[in-house]
Each structure stands twice: as C-alpha cells, then as structure tokens.
Amino acid sequence: MDWEGNPGSYLVSIVLRIWKNRKRKYAWRNRIAGMEELIEEKDDKNLEQLLRRVLSPEEETDYWLNQQIVRKAKETELQLQHGNI
C-alpha cells in the first residue's frame, strides 16, 4: 500500500494499525491490572447512572476511531457513486 497508488486504502490501513495497537495496549494493561469501576454507597441513584454512562479513555478512543473509519467509508462510497474515484 502506498500513498500514490491508493490513498484511501493507505489511510484506512494506518487507522486500522493505530486502532489495533490501542486495543493491544488496552488488553495488556487489563491483564496487568484490570480496571474496576468505583461506586461509593450513596442514596443518589442519578450519580450511579451517570458513572455508568462515562466512557473510559480506551473506549473513547475506540469510539473516535470507529467514527473515523465509518466516515471514511461513507466518503469513499459517495465518491464511487459519483464516479470521482
């Protein structure tokens, strides 16, 4: 894969390598010391629900990368439909 031959494929391969690397790092860290959610005993159920909705840094990164991959795929599909590629 090279930049001049197929730039879309090149960019997707870079994004996939970054995503795989971050997933590998997350798995390695989880094996060393797993992350647990800290919930203190409180009467406020809303606080507990808010804590459950918060994403970890790894989940945020995965979400962002997945959105980038989907956006790039949609752009490529539109370009193919319009004959720009």
N, C-alpha and C positions, 0 to 999 in steps of 0.2 A: 504494500500500500504506500502510495506516495502522494504528496500534496498536488502535484501537477496532473497526475493520471485520473484521480478520483477524489476530489477534496471532501465530498460528503462522507464517503467511506472512511477517509483518513480521520476526520473529526469524530465520527462515531466510534472508531476504534480507540481513539485517545480517551473519550468519555468512558467507554467500557473498561479500559485499563485502570483509570482512576477509580471508578466505581468498585471494581474487583479488589483493588488494593485497599480501599477503605473498608470493604466488607471483611477482608482477610485480617486487617488490623483490629477491627472490632471483635472478630471471633477470637483472635489471640488474646486480647485484653480480657475478654469474657472468660476464657479458660484460666487465665492467671487469677483474676479476682472478679467474680461476677458482680454486676450492679444490682442492687436491691432498691426498691422504692421505699423511701422513708415516709411513713404516715404516722403522725402523732395522734394519740387518742384525743379527739375533740368532739364537741357536740355539733359543730358546724359541718353539716354534710356537704354544703356547697364547696368548702375548701377541699375536701377529699375528691369531689368530682373534678375540680379544676386541676388538681395534681395529676389525675389520671389522664387528662387531655394534653398535658405538656409533653412534647417530644424530647427525647434525648438528643444530644448533638449528632450522634451517628444516624438517628432516624431522620433528623432534619436534613443532613447531607444526602441520605438516600432519597428522600422526597425531592430535594432540589435536583439531583442528578436524573432521577426518573422523569421529572418535568422537562428537563433539558432534552433528554432522549426523545420523549414524545413530541416536543415542539419541533425538533429537527426532522423527525419522521414525517410530521404533518407538512412542514415546509417542502420537503423533498417530494412528497406525494402531490402537492399542489403544482410544483414545478413540472413534474412528469405529466400531469393532466393538461397543463397549458403548453407543453412542448418546449419548455425552457431548458431542459437538460438533454 
